[in-house]
Amino acid sequence: MDRRLTPANGRVAALNLKGKIDAEVFTDGELLQVHAPTTTIWRDACEETPDRELLFGDVFRVLEELDGFAFGQSEKDGYCGYVRAGDLSQVTTSTHFVAVRSTHLYNGPGIKTPRSMALSFASRLTIAEIHEKFAVTTDGHYVPITHIRELGSVFSDPVEVAEIFLGTPYLWGGNSGFGLDCSALVQVSLMACGVACPGDSDMQERSLGAPLGDAEPTRRGDLFFWNGHVAIAADAERIIHANAHRMSVNYERIDKALPRIEAAGDGPVTSRRRV
């Protein structure tokens, strides 16, 4: 079983795994919600290896809480690991999401009022009131109405979403407008368009779309996969990707990227897929 998608750590496991694996305790756990701008999903409770990030409003099923960490599984994509327990709180029903790369929450209805926090694209909010320029969350924060959309509203073009992140710093395991990696860019772009997408590039290559033959021309939105990397075709000549070469999200010509990435150690393209 893939540990990234298996809600079990030896001591505790999800109830639906009973009879399939060994664990001391099987439980349905408790649904909690991220109330920090971002929180890292760690491979272990030592904060040594970051795997992914959750965003404000994301829901996490907690199976065990121990020594300040909560072990469990992300509800949006099934990713498992450890998060800081202090970043979680009771679940409220989200109504809207941040639809720009990043926004600020304010303490009052004006741009000169103190900022309470910054949130990334895809962060979820529970809106209580909507005024002329600002919406008010249930906990009293103000957010520009031009920066949010109702939950359930979808974008039509994954490339359009990816372009929102142009210039965003590359961050291994990052999933936000403050920093993200190659698979996170693909995931956020597809999920914003209503397409379910796992968190890591190897999972994405196994599960997304259909493979393309060598003779099939590249179209906007096609996915390019390497060993440990993924990019989205912006058009027939360019890809857009979060990459450590430039440490940011940027466009790159396909005919330049392919030999560069192979020479850097990720090998040739392993597949192209059309979602």
TIVEXTI-491796 format. One line per field, with one value per residue: residue number from 1; residue in three letters; chain; x, z, y of N, C-alpha, C in turn. Coordinates in steps of 0.001 Angstrom, whole numbers. Atoms other than C-alpha are relative to their C-alpha. Layout:
// TIVEXTI-491796
kolro: (NUM:...)
vonu: (Ala:...)
lummar: (A:...)
nc1: (X:...)
nc3: (Z:...)
nc2: (Y:...)
cac1: (X:...)
cac3: (Z:...)
cac2: (Y:...)
cc1: (X:...)
cc3: (Z:...)
cc2: (Y:...)
END
This chain:
// TIVEXTI-491796
kolro: (1:2:3:4:5:6:7:8:9:10:11:12:13:14:15:16:17:18:19:20:21:22:23:24:25:26:27:28:29:30:31:32:33:34:35:36:37:38:39:40:41:42:43:44:45:46:47:48:49:50:51:52:53:54:55:56:57:58:59:60:61:62:63:64:65:66:67:68:69:70:71:72:73:74:75:76:77:78:79:80:81:82:83:84:85:86:87:88:89:90:91:92:93:94:95:96:97:98:99:100:101:102:103:104:105:106:107:108:109:110:111:112:113:114:115:116:117:118:119:120:121:122:123:124:125:126:127:128:129:130:131:132:133:134:135:136:137:138:139:140:141:142:143:144:145:146:147:148:149:150:151:152:153:154:155:156:157:158:159:160:161:162:163:164:165:166:167:168:169:170:171:172:173:174:175:176:177:178:179:180:181:182:183:184:185:186:187:188:189:190:191:192:193:194:195:196:197:198:199:200:201:202:203:204:205:206:207:208:209:210:211:212:213:214:215:216:217:218:219:220:221:222:223:224:225:226:227:228:229:230:231:232:233:234:235:236:237:238:239:240:241:242:243:244:245:246:247:248:249:250:251:252:253:254:255:256:257:258:259:260:261:262:263:264:265:266:267:268:269:270:271:272:273:274:275)
vonu: (Met:Asp:Arg:Arg:Leu:Thr:Pro:Ala:Asn:Gly:Arg:Val:Ala:Ala:Leu:Asn:Leu:Lys:Gly:Lys:Ile:Asp:Ala:Glu:Val:Phe:Thr:Asp:Gly:Glu:Leu:Leu:Gln:Val:His:Ala:Pro:Thr:Thr:Thr:Ile:Trp:Arg:Asp:Ala:Cys:Glu:Glu:Thr:Pro:Asp:Arg:Glu:Leu:Leu:Phe:Gly:Asp:Val:Phe:Arg:Val:Leu:Glu:Glu:Leu:Asp:Gly:Phe:Ala:Phe:Gly:Gln:Ser:Glu:Lys:Asp:Gly:Tyr:Cys:Gly:Tyr:Val:Arg:Ala:Gly:Asp:Leu:Ser:Gln:Val:Thr:Thr:Ser:Thr:His:Phe:Val:Ala:Val:Arg:Ser:Thr:His:Leu:Tyr:Asn:Gly:Pro:Gly:Ile:Lys:Thr:Pro:Arg:Ser:Met:Ala:Leu:Ser:Phe:Ala:Ser:Arg:Leu:Thr:Ile:Ala:Glu:Ile:His:Glu:Lys:Phe:Ala:Val:Thr:Thr:Asp:Gly:His:Tyr:Val:Pro:Ile:Thr:His:Ile:Arg:Glu:Leu:Gly:Ser:Val:Phe:Ser:Asp:Pro:Val:Glu:Val:Ala:Glu:Ile:Phe:Leu:Gly:Thr:Pro:Tyr:Leu:Trp:Gly:Gly:Asn:Ser:Gly:Phe:Gly:Leu:Asp:Cys:Ser:Ala:Leu:Val:Gln:Val:Ser:Leu:Met:Ala:Cys:Gly:Val:Ala:Cys:Pro:Gly:Asp:Ser:Asp:Met:Gln:Glu:Arg:Ser:Leu:Gly:Ala:Pro:Leu:Gly:Asp:Ala:Glu:Pro:Thr:Arg:Arg:Gly:Asp:Leu:Phe:Phe:Trp:Asn:Gly:His:Val:Ala:Ile:Ala:Ala:Asp:Ala:Glu:Arg:Ile:Ile:His:Ala:Asn:Ala:His:Arg:Met:Ser:Val:Asn:Tyr:Glu:Arg:Ile:Asp:Lys:Ala:Leu:Pro:Arg:Ile:Glu:Ala:Ala:Gly:Asp:Gly:Pro:Val:Thr:Ser:Arg:Arg:Arg:Val)
lummar: (A:A:A:A:A:A:A:A:A:A:A:A:A:A:A:A:A:A:A:A:A:A:A:A:A:A:A:A:A:A:A:A:A:A:A:A:A:A:A:A:A:A:A:A:A:A:A:A:A:A:A:A:A:A:A:A:A:A:A:A:A:A:A:A:A:A:A:A:A:A:A:A:A:A:A:A:A:A:A:A:A:A:A:A:A:A:A:A:A:A:A:A:A:A:A:A:A:A:A:A:A:A:A:A:A:A:A:A:A:A:A:A:A:A:A:A:A:A:A:A:A:A:A:A:A:A:A:A:A:A:A:A:A:A:A:A:A:A:A:A:A:A:A:A:A:A:A:A:A:A:A:A:A:A:A:A:A:A:A:A:A:A:A:A:A:A:A:A:A:A:A:A:A:A:A:A:A:A:A:A:A:A:A:A:A:A:A:A:A:A:A:A:A:A:A:A:A:A:A:A:A:A:A:A:A:A:A:A:A:A:A:A:A:A:A:A:A:A:A:A:A:A:A:A:A:A:A:A:A:A:A:A:A:A:A:A:A:A:A:A:A:A:A:A:A:A:A:A:A:A:A:A:A:A:A:A:A:A:A:A:A:A:A:A:A:A:A:A:A:A:A:A:A:A:A)
nc1: (829:-712:159:558:1447:466:167:-446:-1397:-445:763:1399:356:1402:853:222:-1165:9:-58:-913:-1336:-108:-65:488:1327:661:920:464:-661:781:-258:-366:-219:-1194:292:-1216:-66:-413:-637:-720:172:-1333:-103:-25:268:-1257:-121:-1235:253:1320:583:950:573:1423:298:1065:1320:-49:460:-967:558:-1008:110:-768:-722:-1055:-1160:161:225:1190:-183:1271:128:658:1266:123:-734:-377:-1404:-133:-1210:102:64:-2:1366:427:482:1318:1108:1271:400:1148:354:-570:918:-752:-1434:-844:-103:-1188:-1184:11:789:-143:1154:-158:794:1123:383:-780:-1354:-947:142:-1049:163:-26:-799:-7:463:-327:996:644:383:1457:519:1421:425:1262:626:-704:265:-322:-1356:-582:825:-356:35:733:-830:-196:-1030:507:-758:537:928:-565:-1010:613:1099:793:-444:726:-324:-1209:-666:189:-1269:-1091:-1156:342:-260:-1452:-591:153:-1148:-1261:-873:48:-1227:30:-159:223:1108:908:1278:684:-471:-1229:-1036:538:-846:571:1245:999:525:941:1163:871:566:1063:1075:769:886:910:-592:-696:-1422:-843:-952:-1371:-49:108:1428:681:-291:738:1458:639:159:-370:-1323:-62:-1040:-1096:358:1124:-458:269:1049:99:542:-616:-972:-1285:-553:-1346:-231:-10:375:1166:240:1217:-219:727:371:-777:-1431:-469:582:-58:-277:-779:-1232:-1141:-993:141:563:1266:915:-299:100:-1249:213:-79:-1221:-1127:198:-210:-1415:-523:457:-676:-1395:-48:94:1350:204:916:1426:513:1295:864:1359:1038:1055)
nc3: (0:68:-1299:199:160:-945:-1315:-1042:-386:-875:-1244:277:1411:304:-270:1211:245:-937:696:1138:-519:-1449:-758:-1373:-87:1246:-348:1052:-226:-140:1028:-451:1108:-126:-226:302:1443:553:-946:715:-272:-183:126:-1362:-992:-361:871:766:1431:400:1155:681:-869:-11:-17:-885:351:387:-1040:-265:-896:-1012:-578:-1245:-386:-931:-123:790:1409:354:1142:667:1457:630:628:1399:938:-622:-419:-1417:-673:-1289:5:-1346:-532:-303:1221:310:-871:371:1392:378:1400:879:1024:1069:28:560:1432:507:-523:-1445:-462:-1407:-858:-765:-1216:253:1409:703:310:-948:-1304:-187:629:-978:567:1456:408:1359:909:-397:-1413:-137:-982:-302:98:-679:609:1143:134:1317:421:-843:-625:-1394:-405:-1245:-1143:-22:906:1219:1187:1194:702:1310:-181:-395:779:-747:83:1069:1245:552:1156:1195:672:-965:307:-529:-1441:-195:295:-1196:-865:624:-897:-1371:-311:-112:-1369:-94:-882:-155:713:-125:772:-601:431:366:878:1310:-95:-611:1051:781:-817:-228:1288:376:-982:184:1141:-364:307:-1143:324:-1155:-374:480:1449:390:-105:1103:1253:10:-114:723:1441:879:597:1384:822:378:1172:-327:-282:-1332:-112:-1260:-1097:-106:-1079:272:-1197:-84:-1268:-1094:405:860:534:788:1275:186:1404:668:-57:-1330:-1213:-1211:-1100:-1159:183:-808:885:-206:-1339:111:1063:1201:1304:596:1295:-103:641:-888:-1306:39:-189:-1256:-1116:100:-384:-1427:-756:-79:1119:1061:-309:-186:680:134:-254:258:-1001)
nc2: (-1193:-1270:-663:-1335:114:1015:-633:925:-242:1072:-96:-289:104:-276:1153:797:859:1126:1272:-116:-296:88:-1247:153:-616:-388:-1072:-916:-1273:-1228:-1007:-1331:-921:-828:-1414:-756:-251:1297:907:1045:1427:576:1453:527:-1036:-652:-1176:121:143:-492:680:-876:-1018:-284:-1424:-474:528:1417:916:1068:1008:317:1335:51:-1209:403:-897:-1212:300:771:900:247:26:-1135:357:-426:855:1261:49:327:-415:-682:-1452:-573:40:-1360:-663:555:-390:602:-225:-812:234:-1027:-514:-668:271:-1055:271:-690:685:-200:-1133:-327:-198:-1227:-111:-893:-130:-1002:449:-589:652:1009:1306:1086:1083:143:1319:415:574:1260:7:2:-940:22:-1394:-288:-1176:-580:-1418:-564:332:1037:1027:190:1404:234:-395:-1442:-500:-610:403:-667:888:326:1049:1273:572:966:1387:678:-694:602:-583:828:282:193:-844:-1321:49:89:-1307:-838:234:-396:-747:518:740:1455:489:1443:329:-1134:75:-1280:-1138:-491:921:1312:795:319:753:-874:-877:805:324:-1156:-416:930:-1:-1236:252:1082:1304:600:162:329:-1023:156:178:1403:322:-681:707:1262:-96:-1095:-37:1113:-214:-449:601:-898:-805:-883:-1368:-534:-1009:-742:797:1318:135:644:621:535:686:-960:-1358:-109:-1340:-154:-686:-1253:84:1042:-284:-381:550:-810:928:-420:758:-410:-613:-1447:-163:-718:438:-774:654:456:636:1459:505:-313:641:1447:365:-538:823:1291:-178:-302:1237:551:912:-433:7:1364:52:-1191:443:-1003:115)
cac1: (0:1146:1803:779:-2754:-3028:-4486:-2456:748:1066:-597:-3841:-5670:-8899:-11809:-12236:-8779:-9736:-8900:-6555:-3632:-2380:-2955:-3572:-6672:-9112:-11207:-13317:-11433:-12656:-13004:-11194:-10413:-7226:-7379:-3796:-2968:-1097:-8:2508:1680:4809:5943:6511:6015:9613:9048:11966:10379:7559:5240:2424:526:-3057:-4695:-6989:-10394:-9173:-10648:-8405:-9624:-7661:-7099:-4638:-3296:22:2700:1264:778:-2348:-2040:-4713:-5855:-6735:-10351:-9717:-7190:-6642:-3062:-1934:569:1122:90:475:-2568:-2647:-3405:-6721:-10110:-13766:-15290:-17557:-19376:-17326:-19229:-16520:-12920:-10072:-9944:-6764:-3173:-3324:-5432:-5506:-8057:-8613:-9926:-12337:-14002:-11144:-7730:-6122:-7356:-4890:-4397:-5188:-3678:-2805:-4471:-3683:-5752:-8161:-8337:-11893:-13950:-17300:-18940:-21671:-22327:-21468:-21193:-20273:-16545:-15903:-17343:-17349:-16450:-18261:-15279:-15288:-12580:-13076:-12012:-12313:-15310:-13340:-10953:-13479:-15932:-18768:-17787:-18779:-17878:-15298:-12777:-12953:-9248:-6500:-3841:-5640:-5445:-1766:-1022:-2322:790:3386:6334:5351:8451:9187:8764:9197:5949:4292:678:0:363:3294:5242:4464:6034:5313:2623:891:576:-1076:-3331:-4599:-5128:-7188:-9121:-10129:-11715:-13600:-11192:-10145:-6359:-3918:-1066:2175:3346:3708:106:-1000:735:-994:-4483:-5053:-6449:-5335:-1829:-909:1015:4303:2695:-159:330:535:-2517:-3101:-3685:-1801:401:4095:5586:9187:10667:9676:8364:5220:4319:1266:1329:402:269:1994:5361:5471:4930:4153:5593:6905:10553:13739:15750:14382:12919:9548:6532:7342:6887:9539:9796:9189:12124:14426:12889:13086:16892:17524:15437:16938:20457:19601:18889:15126:15515:13311:9572:7904:4450:2144:-1449:-4621:-7153)
cac3: (0:-776:2583:1070:493:3349:6574:8936:10913:12800:15959:14406:11132:9437:10263:6625:6768:9505:8396:5701:7792:11372:13810:17530:17005:14118:14056:11860:13387:13541:10785:11580:9478:8832:10329:9506:6105:5271:7185:6062:5744:7138:6392:10111:13336:13376:10803:8762:5394:4010:1644:811:2218:3229:2923:5120:5167:4002:5933:7511:9050:12283:13361:16155:18037:19834:21066:19208:15879:14246:12008:9373:5812:3667:2546:-788:-2252:254:1129:4508:7031:10069:10557:13513:15694:16642:13018:13132:14534:14302:10836:9497:6181:3580:1120:-982:-2073:-2892:-6685:-7080:-6379:-2908:-908:2469:5220:7018:10433:8916:5626:4178:2608:5300:8167:9730:7891:9859:7498:3878:2086:-1088:-4120:-3266:449:1671:3572:5299:4321:6514:4736:1430:1168:-1675:-1738:1029:2217:5916:7228:10145:12381:11460:8806:5689:2211:-1120:-3007:-6275:-4806:-4035:-5821:-4543:-3742:-6686:-9254:-11623:-14083:-17664:-18548:-16387:-18223:-17298:-13658:-13931:-15387:-12196:-10529:-12980:-10970:-7806:-6038:-6377:-3053:-2614:-1137:-1385:-2471:-2231:-3967:-1636:-3014:-4806:-6754:-10128:-9044:-6894:-9903:-11883:-8992:-8240:-11944:-12535:-9281:-9935:-13130:-11294:-12143:-9273:-9060:-6679:-5053:-6485:-10082:-10116:-8906:-11528:-14323:-13291:-12940:-15098:-18617:-21482:-22903:-26185:-28974:-30183:-33380:-31600:-31729:-28408:-27404:-24746:-21431:-22237:-19434:-19855:-17348:-16486:-13687:-10787:-12768:-14555:-16713:-18544:-22223:-22659:-26422:-29031:-28379:-24669:-21277:-18003:-14887:-11387:-11625:-9585:-12653:-12323:-8831:-9986:-12180:-15724:-19413:-21242:-24873:-25240:-27618:-25027:-21927:-23065:-23530:-20504:-18147:-19479:-19031:-15496:-14485:-14797:-18032:-21123:-21111:-19731:-21082:-22369:-21230:-22233:-19482)
cac2: (0:3543:5224:8575:7287:4776:6241:4074:4499:1202:2486:3677:3100:4099:1821:751:-865:-3308:-6837:-5531:-4277:-4514:-1653:-1253:917:1326:4487:6776:9696:13277:15856:19106:22152:24106:27594:28641:30184:26952:23880:21278:17596:15949:12420:11908:13831:15093:17874:16561:15748:17914:16067:18518:21485:22115:25514:27558:25856:22442:19523:16875:13618:13176:9577:10277:13282:12856:15264:18248:16477:15098:12052:11611:12130:15123:15031:16767:14337:11515:12486:11114:12333:14517:18144:20459:19906:23584:24493:22615:23612:22654:22395:25120:24894:26766:28943:30618:30181:32555:32873:34956:33966:35498:37888:39592:39323:42622:43551:46048:47094:49105:48682:50855:48693:46222:42951:39803:37215:36431:33531:31615:30692:27845:28698:28204:30756:30857:34145:35609:38938:40569:44356:46691:45970:43455:40170:39365:35918:34320:35110:38792:39065:41183:40018:41891:40517:40633:38031:35286:33009:30873:27316:25119:27756:26293:27642:26376:26213:24646:26649:29873:28810:27836:31271:32876:31441:32785:34058:32163:30825:27118:25317:21566:20238:23650:23992:27707:31029:31694:28718:25470:22632:21034:18591:21203:23510:20725:19757:23261:23971:20841:20933:24545:23214:20493:17658:15386:15214:13487:15338:13900:13637:9840:9506:12007:10103:6886:8310:11381:11364:9168:8618:10271:8593:10015:11298:13092:16889:18678:20715:23333:21560:18345:17064:16201:13759:12992:10923:13186:16147:17307:20304:21619:22538:26195:25642:23493:25140:26010:24424:26144:24536:25115:24189:24292:25428:28944:28416:29708:29075:30079:29306:27316:26291:22561:22092:23706:22105:18481:18301:20530:18381:15168:16515:17644:14053:13595:11649:11808:12406:9274:10123:12820:12645:14451:15097)
cc1: (871:-240:-647:-1514:-603:-87:302:1461:563:-742:-1502:-233:-1480:-814:-176:1193:47:-85:939:1432:-26:91:-547:-1445:-500:-1094:-460:651:-976:384:295:412:1224:-418:1264:42:449:493:598:-514:1403:-46:1:-216:1264:241:1330:-249:-1400:-491:-884:-422:-1516:-191:-1104:-1348:-1:-389:950:-639:1087:-291:696:623:990:1139:-84:-223:-1264:326:-1363:97:-760:-1269:-22:732:497:1413:91:1313:-322:-67:47:-1430:-533:-506:-1395:-1037:-1269:-412:-1198:-259:522:-1015:721:1446:724:300:1088:1218:125:-836:311:-1366:291:-887:-1210:-227:749:1430:1047:-153:1070:-354:68:769:-61:-384:304:-1250:-448:-246:-1509:-439:-1479:-459:-1372:-758:835:-439:488:1368:614:-1058:526:-127:-742:820:453:1117:-654:909:-589:-896:519:1007:-595:-1060:-788:566:-874:175:1319:553:-156:1306:1108:1217:-229:261:1502:663:-174:1263:1338:813:-17:1271:-233:231:-328:-1107:-990:-1248:-723:566:1237:1187:-598:948:-781:-1341:-1105:-607:-1016:-1262:-934:-670:-1153:-1162:-846:-977:-926:514:743:1444:781:1139:1386:19:-102:-1444:-777:222:-780:-1503:-674:-70:392:1357:-107:1130:1032:-373:-1115:522:-378:-1068:97:-660:559:1054:1239:536:1431:96:117:-377:-1225:-153:-1285:351:-851:-509:904:1503:537:-683:17:193:705:1281:1147:1092:-25:-587:-1289:-889:257:-322:1386:-335:211:1306:1256:-102:365:1479:572:-367:663:1446:147:-208:-1379:-347:-930:-1440:-478:-1394:-554:-1426:-963:-1163:-1345)
cc3: (0:1301:-146:-75:966:1388:1138:309:929:1320:-279:-1503:-168:127:-1230:-375:929:-765:-1184:441:1520:606:1393:131:-1407:349:-1242:136:137:-1097:663:-1209:270:227:-70:-1506:-793:1153:-781:398:27:-141:1362:956:459:-802:-776:-1499:-339:-1243:-810:978:-83:145:998:-501:-463:1190:77:997:950:597:1344:242:1089:-59:-938:-1483:-175:-1215:-634:-1493:-485:-707:-1485:-978:607:517:1515:566:1293:-216:1437:505:289:-1194:-389:996:-493:-1412:-68:-1483:-862:-1070:-1211:21:-605:-1453:-680:672:1516:327:1462:671:892:1240:-159:-1485:-727:-187:952:1405:139:-673:1069:-504:-1524:-345:-1471:-803:537:1495:92:1154:236:101:641:-660:-1190:-149:-1363:-502:763:413:1412:345:1328:1233:-86:-851:-1277:-1169:-1209:-800:-1386:71:322:-1007:905:-193:-1016:-1338:-533:-1143:-1177:-610:1037:-263:516:1502:259:-218:1144:857:-644:947:1438:297:16:1454:18:1017:202:-848:-50:-942:573:-381:-292:-926:-1229:107:637:-1033:-855:803:159:-1290:-410:983:-95:-1163:248:-281:1232:-382:1250:159:-600:-1466:-426:90:-1165:-1323:-88:-184:-901:-1501:-725:-634:-1465:-729:-420:-1146:284:310:1406:-66:1343:1063:110:1110:-482:1315:-234:1282:1103:-387:-911:-426:-814:-1294:-60:-1427:-632:156:1406:1085:1073:1159:1142:-13:808:-853:148:1366:-15:-1011:-1219:-1257:-430:-1327:125:-589:803:1309:-33:139:1312:1176:-26:462:1499:865:112:-1188:-1065:502:107:-601:-179:164:-239:940:-635)
cc2: (1254:755:1373:-16:-1012:615:-969:301:-1077:-2:110:-100:335:-1284:-877:-875:-1207:-1309:8:262:-176:1401:-257:492:303:1006:758:1363:1152:974:1338:834:872:1453:862:257:-1228:-856:-1161:-1383:-612:-1513:-670:1165:706:1278:-12:-15:510:-741:940:1088:-41:1499:308:-523:-1439:-874:-1191:-965:-475:-1369:-103:1363:-365:1005:1199:-216:-833:-846:-249:144:1227:-460:333:-913:-1303:-88:-170:515:717:1511:492:87:1394:769:-454:490:-674:405:931:-230:1135:395:568:-463:1190:-342:832:-627:151:1223:256:-6:1201:-32:906:179:1108:-447:576:-575:-1081:-1324:-1085:-1212:59:-1428:-232:-331:-1349:-115:165:884:-252:1449:170:1143:452:1452:489:-440:-1172:-1016:-221:-1473:-134:353:1451:558:538:-378:708:-949:-371:-1135:-1361:-418:-938:-1399:-742:676:-541:833:-957:-478:-160:878:1420:58:-39:1354:994:-62:364:880:-468:-786:-1512:-380:-1479:-279:1119:-147:1341:1052:650:-874:-1357:-725:-442:-710:824:935:-737:-279:1183:435:-899:40:1267:-122:-1185:-1392:-511:-295:-329:993:-89:-406:-1459:-484:603:-731:-1303:192:1029:-265:-1268:277:402:-712:1019:926:1005:1404:447:1078:708:-888:-1407:2:-737:-554:-449:-820:1037:1412:-58:1457:-19:721:1255:110:-1051:178:241:-832:1081:-970:713:-820:588:641:1514:333:818:-701:866:-815:-472:-662:-1509:-521:333:-789:-1478:-374:521:-896:-1370:105:254:-1231:-595:-898:561:43:-1442:-178:1400:-494:1157:-244:392)
END
